[in-house]
Amino acid sequence: MSDTPQGNSDILLFLVNTKMPFGKYKDRLICDLPVEYLEWFQRKGFPKGKLGMLLQTMYEIRLNGLEDLLNPLKNRR
């Protein structure tokens, strides 16, 4: 896996393997961030770059009730 997601499956893998690099939830996996934190980013603005894309993707997954997509990947960790 490269440092940049190349497709949808890569993005999902990054969500279950990438830790939040700063803030209140530093070192927590992005897939495990509370929805309230993702909603806060939605209101304030997502960071630029890969991290922002991952946070926004996780927000959309939660918003649409698709967390089950991540379970097989989480179980492989």
Residue pairs with C-beta under 8 A, 6 or more apart in sequence:
1 10
1 13
1 14
1 17
2 10
3 50
4 50
5 11
5 13
5 14
5 50
5 53
5 54
11 53
11 54
11 57
12 69
12 70
12 73
13 73
14 30
14 50
14 54
15 29
15 30
15 31
15 54
15 57
15 58
15 61
15 70
15 73
16 29
16 30
16 31
16 70
16 73
16 74
16 77
17 29
17 77
18 29
18 30
18 51
18 54
19 26
19 27
19 28
19 29
19 30
20 26
20 27
20 28
20 29
20 30
20 33
21 51
24 37
25 33
25 34
25 37
30 54
30 55
30 58
31 58
31 70
31 74
33 55
33 58
35 62
38 55
38 58
38 59
38 62
39 59
41 47
41 55
41 56
41 59
42 56
42 59
46 52
46 53
46 55
46 56
46 59
47 55
61 67
61 69
61 70
